[in-house]
Amino acid sequence: MVDIGRLEVCHKSVLPSGSYMRLALIKEGESLICNRCGSVSHAQEFYLPYKGTYYCPQCIHYGRLTTEDYLVWNEQSIYQPRKIDFQWKGVLTVGQQKVADRIITNYQSSNDSLIWAVTGSGKTEMIFPLIKHALKSGGRVAVCSPRIDVCRELFPRIAEAFPNEHPLLLHGNSEENYRFCFLTICTMHQLLYFYHAFDLLIIDEADAFPYEGNTMLMFASKNALKENGRMLFLTATPSKFLLNHLRTNTEILKLPRRYHGRPLPVPKLVWQNNWSNCQHFWFKRKLVELVDRLIDHSFVLIFCPSILYMHQLYKQLVGIYGEQIMTTVHSEDPNRKEKVQLAREKSFKILITSTILERGVTFEQVSVIVIGANHRIYTKSCLVQIAGRVDRKGNQRNGEIYFIFNRKTTAMREAIYEIKWMNQLALEERRDGL
């Protein structure tokens, strides 16, 4: 039996019985239409003459599909009310509870929701009641994110809250093979393997790369959702693209106040004309002075505009601070997971990173420095997310965020404006007793 909602690829000569099926790749005139990733390609460019078939080039990384293949799934209903063991003992704030109640109401009314909540507001905890409601009614739930680091951060928290659900963590380097479960945490690309599987699809960091503007992943998310399923988007920095592509029945809910009630840190600007040359005497001197001051009370997280620059900066600083208390981490680092965990355990005092840690990770007592904040890689959303790493957890109130730059960009101005705006909204909510 093919798993409920799990797509399998079968050649026409070995089609299983008792399941639904459709052609994986359809040729219409000169076009190829893929039913797994939704792409449309020019047929003659992707012809296999030795087999007399065509293939889809867009999702070939997930297994080649040809015009002789079928996508097979089983869509039988599994709605049976269940008792859910919910172990989270925390308490939601008044604002969080208001949002949590509303997204349940929307789910019951077959409406989608988008939570626009400031970084550090406790978005994960707010979705627990909705997950419990969906599971209790017999539904399947997937919590997805474009970033592996976010999924790794979410998984233990969700697993602890719902221990008897035995949730599954799926990504490109998953340690566990696929198995059927009612609660799945996965990267967006994993949704390509599902069809009409989930009653509730929660997309965390919905504005992040590579989901942002990616038509294939948008198609995959809609494909993985049941026809009457509901979507919930979570983001601190919704993009215009995301807002313009929401379904018409989506309600936007704002939460500008952090869980602990303290405001978002406003970035401090440090002009340095020669930041692009990390060997430059005056830049290096100013950076070391800043790190020396911050390291007395904080774990220091330094963001770099590229991996190459990150390595160059490390070489400049390791001679000063020593490799025992500092390291680097980036998307291609094979020890990325271990280094992030060691940083959480305060094994390092300085972590130099690419933008891979802009979201989805939490460190206690951290201050942040953004090198070259005017670089094109730093969008408004990216800068807001980076600033949100500060003062997320614990009782520390003296974490700081610095933008080192040589030209003030629109992204920098918009990021600072949005942070101040959200802080003002939070202050007004506090005055209103929320």
C-alpha positions in Angstrom: 0.0 0.0 0.0 1.3 3.4 -0.9 1.4 5.7 2.0 -1.4 8.2 2.5 -0.5 11.3 0.6 3.1 10.2 -0.1 4.0 10.4 -3.8 5.7 7.4 -5.3 7.1 7.3 -8.9 6.3 4.2 -10.9 6.9 3.2 -14.4 3.7 2.2 -16.3 4.8 -1.4 -16.4 4.7 -1.7 -12.5 1.7 0.3 -11.5 0.3 -0.8 -8.1 -3.4 -1.5 -7.6 -5.7 0.2 -5.2 -4.1 3.7 -5.5 -4.7 6.9 -7.4 -2.3 7.7 -10.2 -1.6 10.3 -12.9 1.0 10.9 -15.5 4.1 12.5 -14.0 5.0 14.5 -17.1 2.6 15.5 -19.8 3.6 16.6 -23.3 1.3 19.2 -24.8 2.5 20.4 -28.2 6.1 21.6 -27.6 5.6 22.0 -23.9 6.3 19.6 -21.0 4.2 20.0 -17.9 5.4 18.4 -14.7 2.8 17.3 -12.2 5.4 17.0 -9.4 7.0 20.5 -9.5 4.6 22.4 -11.7 7.2 23.6 -14.2 6.7 24.0 -17.9 9.7 23.2 -20.2 10.4 23.2 -23.9 10.0 19.5 -24.9 12.7 19.2 -27.6 15.4 20.4 -25.2 14.7 17.5 -22.9 14.3 14.5 -25.2 15.9 11.1 -24.5 16.4 9.6 -27.9 17.6 6.3 -26.7 14.3 5.8 -24.7 12.0 7.8 -26.9 10.8 9.8 -23.9 11.0 13.3 -22.3 12.1 14.3 -18.8 11.6 17.2 -16.5 14.8 19.2 -15.9 13.5 21.3 -13.0 13.1 18.6 -10.4 15.6 16.0 -11.7 17.5 16.4 -8.4 14.7 14.5 -6.7 14.6 11.6 -9.1 14.1 11.8 -12.9 10.6 11.9 -14.1 9.7 10.9 -17.7 6.6 10.8 -19.9 6.4 7.1 -19.1 6.3 7.6 -15.4 3.3 7.9 -13.1 2.8 9.6 -9.7 1.0 7.3 -7.4 -0.6 8.0 -4.0 -3.4 6.9 -1.7 -5.9 9.6 -0.6 -8.1 7.6 1.8 -9.6 9.6 4.7 -8.0 9.3 8.1 -10.3 11.6 10.1 -10.7 9.9 13.5 -10.7 12.1 16.6 -7.8 11.2 18.9 -6.6 12.1 22.3 -3.4 14.2 22.2 -0.7 14.2 24.8 0.2 17.8 25.0 3.1 18.4 27.4 4.0 22.1 26.9 3.7 23.8 30.3 4.3 27.4 29.3 1.8 30.2 29.5 1.0 32.5 26.5 0.8 36.2 27.0 -2.4 38.1 26.4 -1.3 39.0 22.9 -0.1 35.5 22.1 -3.3 34.0 23.3 -5.4 36.3 21.2 -3.5 35.3 18.1 -3.6 31.6 19.0 -7.4 31.7 19.5 -7.9 33.5 16.2 -5.9 31.1 14.0 -7.9 28.2 15.5 -11.1 30.0 14.6 -9.7 30.6 11.0 -8.8 26.9 10.7 -12.3 25.9 11.8 -13.8 28.3 9.3 -11.6 27.0 6.4 -9.6 30.2 6.3 -5.8 30.7 6.1 -3.8 32.9 8.4 -0.6 34.8 8.4 1.1 35.8 11.7 3.2 38.9 11.3 5.1 38.7 14.6 8.3 40.4 15.7 11.4 38.2 16.1 11.4 36.9 19.7 7.7 37.0 20.1 7.3 33.3 20.6 5.7 32.3 17.3 6.4 28.6 17.8 4.5 28.5 21.1 1.6 30.3 19.6 1.0 27.6 17.0 1.0 24.8 19.6 -2.8 25.1 20.4 -3.6 25.0 16.6 -1.4 21.9 16.1 -3.1 20.2 19.0 -6.6 21.1 17.6 -5.7 19.8 14.1 -4.2 16.5 15.5 -7.1 16.0 17.9 -9.6 16.1 15.0 -7.6 13.4 13.2 -5.8 15.7 10.8 -2.2 15.5 9.5 0.1 18.5 10.2 3.3 19.6 8.5 5.5 22.4 9.9 7.9 23.6 7.1 10.6 26.1 6.6 12.9 27.0 3.7 15.9 26.7 6.1 17.3 23.5 7.5 18.6 25.3 10.6 15.0 26.5 11.4 13.7 23.0 11.1 16.4 21.7 13.4 15.5 24.4 15.9 11.8 23.7 15.7 12.0 19.9 15.9 13.0 19.3 19.5 10.6 22.0 20.8 7.7 20.4 18.9 8.7 16.9 19.8 8.8 17.8 23.5 5.4 19.4 23.3 3.8 16.4 21.5 5.9 13.4 22.7 3.5 10.7 21.8 3.2 11.9 18.2 6.7 10.8 17.4 7.2 13.6 14.9 9.4 13.1 11.9 12.2 15.5 10.8 12.8 15.5 7.0 15.4 17.4 5.1 18.2 16.6 2.6 20.5 15.2 5.2 17.8 13.5 7.4 19.1 10.9 9.9 15.8 9.1 9.8 14.1 7.6 6.8 10.5 8.5 5.9 7.7 6.9 7.9 4.1 7.8 8.1 3.2 10.1 11.0 0.6 12.7 11.8 3.2 15.4 12.6 6.0 16.2 10.2 8.7 18.9 10.4 10.5 19.4 7.1 12.1 21.7 4.6 10.0 23.1 1.8 11.7 20.9 -0.8 10.4 17.8 1.0 6.9 18.8 0.1 7.6 17.7 -3.5 7.2 14.1 -2.2 3.7 14.6 -1.0 0.3 15.0 -2.6 -2.9 16.0 -0.8 -1.3 14.8 2.4 -1.8 17.5 5.0 -4.8 19.1 6.6 -2.7 21.9 8.1 0.5 23.3 6.5 2.5 25.7 8.6 5.2 27.6 6.8 7.7 29.3 9.2 10.0 32.0 7.9 7.8 32.2 4.8 9.7 35.2 3.4 13.1 33.3 3.5 15.2 32.0 0.6 14.6 29.7 -1.2 10.8 29.8 -0.8 10.6 33.5 -1.5 9.6 33.9 -5.1 10.1 30.2 -5.9 7.2 29.0 -8.0 8.2 25.4 -7.8 8.1 25.4 -3.9 4.9 27.3 -4.0 3.4 24.7 -6.3 4.8 21.9 -4.0 3.2 23.5 -0.9 -0.2 23.7 -2.6 0.1 20.2 -3.9 1.0 18.8 -0.5 -2.1 20.3 1.0 -5.5 18.6 1.0 -8.2 20.2 -1.1 -9.9 21.5 2.0 -6.6 22.0 3.9 -5.5 25.2 5.5 -2.2 27.2 5.5 -0.6 29.2 8.2 2.3 31.5 7.4 4.7 32.7 10.1 7.1 35.6 9.5 8.6 38.6 11.2 9.3 40.3 7.8 6.6 39.6 5.2 7.7 40.5 1.7 5.5 42.2 -0.9 5.7 39.0 -2.9 4.4 36.9 -0.1 1.6 39.4 0.7 0.6 39.6 -2.9 0.4 35.8 -3.3 -1.7 35.0 -0.3 -5.1 33.3 -0.9 -8.0 35.7 -0.7 -9.3 34.0 2.5 -6.1 34.8 4.5 -6.3 36.9 7.6 -3.1 38.8 8.6 -2.6 38.9 12.4 0.1 41.2 13.9 2.0 40.8 17.1 4.6 43.5 17.6 5.6 42.7 21.1 8.3 40.2 22.2 7.5 37.5 24.7 9.6 39.1 27.5 8.1 42.5 26.7 11.4 44.2 25.9 11.7 46.2 22.6 13.7 45.1 19.6 17.2 46.5 19.7 17.7 49.4 17.3 20.9 49.0 15.3 23.8 51.4 16.0 25.6 52.7 12.9 29.3 52.6 12.6 30.7 54.3 9.5 33.9 52.6 8.2 35.0 53.5 4.7 37.4 50.5 4.3 35.3 47.6 5.7 35.6 45.7 2.4 39.4 45.2 3.1 39.4 43.4 6.4 43.2 43.8 6.5 43.0 47.6 6.5 44.6 49.0 9.7 41.9 51.4 10.8 39.0 49.0 10.1 40.7 46.2 11.9 41.5 48.5 14.9 37.9 49.8 15.1 36.5 46.2 14.9 38.8 44.9 17.5 37.9 47.8 19.9 34.2 47.0 19.4 34.7 43.2 19.9 36.8 43.8 23.0 34.0 45.9 24.6 31.2 43.5 23.6 33.0 40.3 24.6 33.1 41.4 28.3 29.3 40.9 28.6 28.2 39.1 25.4 28.7 36.2 23.1 29.6 38.0 19.8 28.1 37.0 16.5 29.7 38.6 13.5 27.9 38.5 10.1 29.9 38.7 6.9 28.6 39.4 3.4 30.3 36.4 1.8 32.0 33.1 2.8 35.2 34.3 1.3 35.2 37.5 3.3 34.3 35.4 6.4 37.4 33.3 6.0 39.6 36.3 5.4 38.2 38.0 8.5 38.8 34.9 10.6 42.5 34.9 9.6 42.8 38.5 10.8 41.1 37.9 14.2 42.3 34.4 15.1 45.8 35.7 15.8 44.3 38.1 18.3 41.7 36.0 20.1 42.9 32.5 19.4 41.1 29.5 17.8 40.0 28.2 21.2 37.3 30.9 21.7 36.3 31.6 18.1 35.2 29.8 14.9 33.3 30.2 11.7 30.1 28.6 10.3 28.4 28.8 6.9 26.0 26.9 4.7 28.7 24.6 3.2 30.3 23.8 6.6 30.0 20.0 7.3 30.2 20.7 11.0 27.6 23.4 10.9 25.1 21.7 13.3 27.8 20.8 15.8 29.3 24.3 15.8 25.9 26.0 16.4 25.2 23.7 19.3 28.7 24.4 20.8 28.0 28.1 20.5 24.7 27.7 22.4 26.7 25.9 25.1 29.0 28.9 25.2 32.0 26.9 24.1 33.0 30.0 21.9 33.0 33.7 22.6 33.0 34.8 19.0 31.2 33.2 16.0 31.9 34.6 12.5 29.1 33.6 10.1 27.5 34.1 6.7 23.9 35.1 6.5 22.9 31.4 7.2 22.3 32.3 10.8 20.1 35.3 10.1 17.1 33.5 11.4 15.9 30.4 13.2 18.6 30.2 15.8 18.6 31.5 19.4 21.7 32.3 21.5 21.6 33.7 25.0 23.5 36.9 25.9 24.5 37.7 22.4 25.6 40.9 20.7 25.7 41.2 16.9 28.0 43.0 14.4 27.1 43.2 10.7 30.1 43.8 8.5 29.3 45.7 5.4 25.6 46.3 6.2 25.3 48.2 2.9 26.2 45.1 0.8 23.5 44.1 -1.6 23.1 40.7 0.1 21.6 42.4 3.1 17.9 43.1 2.3 15.6 44.9 4.7 14.2 41.6 5.9 17.7 40.1 6.4 18.8 43.1 8.5 15.7 43.0 10.6 16.1 39.2 11.2 19.8 39.7 12.1 18.9 42.4 14.6 16.3 40.0 16.1 19.0 37.6 17.2 19.8 40.0 20.1 18.0 39.7 23.4 15.7 36.9 22.4 16.1 34.8 25.5 17.1 35.1 29.1 17.3 38.1 31.4 20.1 40.0 29.6 19.1 43.5 28.6 22.5 44.9 27.3 22.9 43.0 24.0 23.7 45.3 21.2 23.5 45.3 17.3 25.9 47.3 15.1 25.8 48.0 11.4 29.3 48.6 10.0 28.9 50.4 6.6 30.4 53.0 4.2 27.1 54.0 2.5 23.6 54.0 3.9 21.3 52.0 1.8 17.5 51.9 1.4 17.5 48.4 3.0 19.3 49.8 6.1 16.9 52.7 6.4 13.8 50.5 6.0 15.1 48.0 8.5 15.7 50.6 11.2 12.3 52.2 10.4 10.5 48.8 10.7 12.2 48.0 14.0 11.2 51.4 15.5 7.7 51.0 14.1 7.2 47.6 15.6 8.5 48.9 18.9 6.0 51.7 18.8 3.2 49.3 18.1 4.3 47.2 21.0 4.3 50.2 23.3 0.8 51.1 22.2 -0.4 47.6 22.9 1.1 47.7 26.3 -0.8 50.9 27.0 -4.0 49.2 25.9 -3.3 46.4 28.3 -2.6 43.7 25.7 
